[in-house]
């Protein structure tokens, strides 16, 4: 671990609140057999982590961020990913394409360390999603990740990264991947897919959402369907739920 990464990790260990650890372990499903099993928490709230990142972002390199992402502590890994977002934004602003590519590749290489839903949802749209808006030729990465049946977190990255595309009026990726996930077995993927479909409906894609529901409501996992129709009037929600 680099000296700067070690220094930041030590500061975060001192920031930890042991009274919060049990709650976080339950919240992020860390019991045996659950998706977050084995993760370790310091008991630091996300706003505290964000404040630390804001304070130190000008001092942290890509190597520092990568080392933090490999930490045993959940909150330290989050800080590493948040630093990577700051580095990505800086590289984009400077039009440093070489640095942009390096950061995106570093993120892709370190997706396995983002092994809980917050470490996906707070990061994937801000790095991979932003990158794919300007690099449509690379959007096949989403399909590659969505097909990685041995990696729940790659699969969640594939759908959550479409949020940035949705915000830019690009809907084909969320529709394609959501269709692929109709037969997925995990609730975390059902929730993320329904969430992204709902976002599409909120952001100009209401017709596309209704067309998708008309075709697939009957076969959608119930959680995915409920998330997707959450903003609909009650009579329309009931219509689609009864189709299911």
Number of C-alpha atoms within 10 A of each C-alpha: 15 13 10 18 22 15 12 20 22 12 13 20 17 11 15 16 13 12 10 14 16 13 13 17 18 12 10 17 17 18 13 9 9 11 18 18 15 14 16 16 22 21 22 21 14 13 9 14 19 15 12 16 21 13 10 13 17 12 10 18 15 17 16 20 27 24 19 27 28 18 20 14 18 24 26 27 23 27 26 28 28 24 28 28 24 19 22 25 16 15 18 16 11 11 11 12 12 10 17 21 14 14 21 18 12 16 22 17 11 15 19 17 20 23 20 21 20 14 22 23 18 16 23 29 22 19 25 27 24 21 22 20 19 11 10 10 9 12 18 13 14 25 16 12 19 22 17 13 11 8 14 21 24 24 23 24 27 33 31 27 27 32 26 20 23 24 16 13 14 17 22 13 20 25 20 13 19 25 16 13 21 18 12 15 10 12 13 18 26 25 20 24 30 25 23 24 32 23 22 26 21 14 14 16 19 15 11 16 21 17 12 15 19 12 11 17 23 15 14 21 23 17 17 25 27 20 19 27 23 14 14 12 9 10 9 13 17 13 11 18 15 10 13 14
